[in-house]
Amino acid sequence: MLLSCFLALAYIVVSQAGASQAATINDIVKDVHLSGVSGSTKLGIGTMMQVDFAIDGTGKNIREGDTFTIQAPAELNTFAATGTKLEFDMTAPDGAVAVKCSAPAPQPGAIITCTFTDYANTHQNITGTGWAKMSAAAKTNAAAVTFTIDGKPVSVPLPGDGTGIGDTNLGKTTKHNKGGTVDSDDASLINWSINVIESGISVSTITVEDIFQDDNGGYTLANEPSMSVWANGDDFPLGESTSVSNGDAINGGVFTVTKKADGTGFTATWPKGTGNAVYSISYNTKIKNPAMVGKSATFKNNASVNGVVLNGKAVITADGGGSTEDNTTTTPTPAVTTTPTPTVTTTTPTPVVTTTPTPVVTTTTPSTPTTTATTTPTPAVTTTPTPTVTTTTPTPVVTTTPTPVVTTTTPSTPTTTAT
């Protein structure tokens, strides 16, 4: 019985250990694409971009420790603002971390491994989105690069002008564009730039209007917008440029900046030149909500150049980020918990515990009543058995046993002597 119980328990323990081993979840990563660079930008080694992806765990039994992987192509580096490791989380609506991702960085062709936390034990059908910063690492004339998703090759178009990755013309652009980055010294500031291509302007006055968005609490203008000018657009952005401030002369006119009184935007105007200059307006904004400083969040900023809308955004997290949907079904947890509990409790402990203690309890119980009965009639019982036990029991046994032995031995000796 004990052996069968032990074997049953051993089987359960082994089964549970096998079930809890982490697994690779295949076919969960969807919609991988690269972004963060305008469609007119010529990519060069070092150009920053980001990989965006979605996950769909519908119908999959995902548990804590399970993983999925995204391997970067050889042409792209993983990126880390500090240290040698890319790390980011995918956060659930309630603030819990659902997935933790990491990869060595900077490293071309690095594997990003994403691991589900204990959040997966109480949620199923997990879906969400994530992203990670990357930079161009090697030249290529191809318009697409190959990511490896859970061991399978996936072709992903490069952002930019579609001519691949070149040498040194980082960020060269042929169309107006806008973008933002978190300040490296002050995480509460976002550095924005609006690049205007003179050859793309057909009117005599260039007008840039920037109206700030209020997502994630919004932000306000933190300094006076200024402008850098590359007279020869081919030198942008690495060549020499000229700085222009509000009220300075330019192209036979004046660079004028009119700020909104509430700090939520500005308008800049200046005369158009006759060449192929590139104008880059730069300014800083301060995040209004202190709780969002250093957190994973995206701040959008749209501007227009003579009516042409430019969409821009700045992401606070330097390395990456992501989120999951509010999936709260808890089917997997009860299933795993219920199965082992009854088996272990009912089969193993019940027979062993019931059999062993029963004899012990039975033996002990009679002893107790006997003692109790003896205690009650103490005077009568004590007087009678005392003499009987002392005199009768020990005396006859001790006396009778040795006497016959001695008597038998004694007669034998004389008989032998007479003969």
Secondary structure, DSSP 8 states (H G I E B T S, - for coil): -HHHHHHHHHHHHHHHHHHTS--B--S-EEEEEEESS-TTEEEETT-EEEEEEEEE-TT----TT-EEEEE--TTEEE--SSTTEEEEEEE-TTS-EEEEEEEESS-BT-EEEEEE-GGGGS--S-EEEEEEEEEE-S-B--SEEEEEETTEEEEEE-SSSSS-EESS-TTEESS-EEEEEE-SS-TTEEEEEEEEEGGG--SSEEEEEEEE--GGG-EEE-S--EEEEESSGGGTTTS--EEE-TT-EETTEE-EEEE-TTSSEEEEEEE--SS--EEEEEEEEEES-GGGTTSS-EEEEEEEETTEEEEEEEES-SSEEEEE-------HHHHHHHTHHHIIIIITHHHHHHHTHHHHHHHHHHHHHHHHHHHTTHHHHHHTHHHIIIIITHHHHHHHTHHHHHHHHHHHHHHHHH-
